[in-house]
Amino acid sequence: MPHSYLLCYITDRKAFPGDEVARRRLLLEKIAEAARAGVDYIQLREKDLATRELESLARDAIRTIRESAKLAPGNRQPATVLLINSRTDVALAVQADGVHLRAEDISPQEVRAVWKKCESAPACENATRKPLIGVSCHSPAEVAQAAANAANFAVFAPVFEKKDTPGARTTGLAALQKACQAKIPVLALGGVTASNAHSCLTAGAAGIAAIRLFQENDVAAIVQILSG
């Protein structure tokens, strides 16, 4: 489903009902749904998982994305890419498309250096040559720094108040607009809904990143609403 903006589904399997097996199954189903709907990025953000468990889930996610592409109209190549939250080692091990870094994480340059060094190692010979790197930012200055550090895009948050943290400080649309003056795409995150997403795009955001917006709704329907 074509769209002119970027969409990023951030995963949270613990928000699904049931035990770990059920949550994992539901997460992979949602990943498949997002891939079929043409969501650009899926950020695997399961911070509580041990390395081996995260690797296993990431491999299943990659397989799910590829299989979903086969079911898409025209049997297209996967348009959706998988980013591993903060774990460059896991991203390389499973041959993911890249990583998403926390604001206090290592720099994009360091990730690229590790990625390049791994290119010549037998275990990583099929690794993606140019990783896609996103960075979480909470101020226009952090977005500017992410751009200076050669990140591919920034996720700016929290723009709006989130229902699970009422009263928490938000950045607001004015700060988002200022952040979007950086020379990299900026995705709006935090309390974004189908009704207020367009205000983020009007402020200059290149797209939307969200957990609940995608995870609690029919993804194709959300993409259609945002396309209107």
Secondary structure, DSSP 8 states (H G I E B T S, - for coil): ---SSEEEEE--GGGSSSSHHHHHHHHHHHHHHHHHTT-SEEEE--TTS-HHHHHHHHHHHHHHHHHHHHHSGGG-----EEEEES-HHHHHHHT-SEEEE-TTS--HHHHHHHHHHHTTSGGGTTS-SS-EEEEEESSHHHHHHHHHTT-SEEEE--SS--TTSTT----HHHHHHHHTTSSS-EEE-SS--TTTHHHHHHTT-SEEEESHHHHTS-HHHHHHHHH-
